[in-house]
Amino acid sequence: MEFKPNPDDRSDNANKIQNAINNTRENMKEAEASMKFGNEQDRQNALAKNERREEALVALQSELKDEQAFNDAND
């Protein structure tokens, strides 16, 4: 058997990254809303998780910018 790697298909990467950004933002909103109902530990956990999400958003936005530049250069 001979295995060949799949071709590099970046055509939908920008859409996938944008979806991840949108989902992360929605999760942050849901966590903020749930903080009203949880105890102090739950609130602290949600705050910490949203801080990590914020860091992830910065990285995702940078990656999105790179993918858009790649797509523009290869259109």
N, C-alpha and C positions, 0 to 999 in steps of 0.2 A: 504494500500500500504506500502510496505517495501522498503526502500531505502538502498542500499549498496554502499559504496564508491568504486570508481574505483581503481584497483590495481595500485601501484606505478610503472610506466614504464619509466625508465630512459635510455632506450636503445638508443634513438636518441638525447638525450640532448646535447651531445658534438657536433654533427653535427649542431644542431640548434644554439648553441652558436657561432660556427665557422662562420656560415652564418651571424649572427648578427655582428660579428667582421668585416667580409669582407664588408658588407653593410655600416657599419659605416665609414670604411676607404674610401670607394668609395664616400660617402656623403661629407666627408672632402675634398677630391680632387675636387669635383664639386663646393663646396663652395669657395675653393681657386681660382678656375678658374673664378667664377662669380664675385669675388672681383674686377677684372680688369674693369668690366663694370658698376658697381654700384656707387652710390654716397657715400660720407663719412659715412653717417649713415648706409647704407646697409653693407659697409665694416666692420664697428665696430660690427654690429649685427652678421655678419658671423664669425668674429674673436671670439666673445664671445661664439657663438654656437660651434665652433670647439674646444674651450677650454673645454666646457662641454662634448663634444664627446670624447676628449682625456681622461678625467676622467672616462667616461663610458668604454672606451677601457681597462683601467687598471683593472677595476672591472670585465669586461667580460673575460679578460685573466686569472684572478685569478679563476673565476668560471669554465672556461674551464679546467684549470689545476686540479681543484678538481674533475670534472666529469671524466677526463681521469684517475685519480688515482682510483676513485670508480670503473670504468670499468675494470681497470687492476686487482684490488683486487677481482672482482667478475667474472672474466672469467674462 
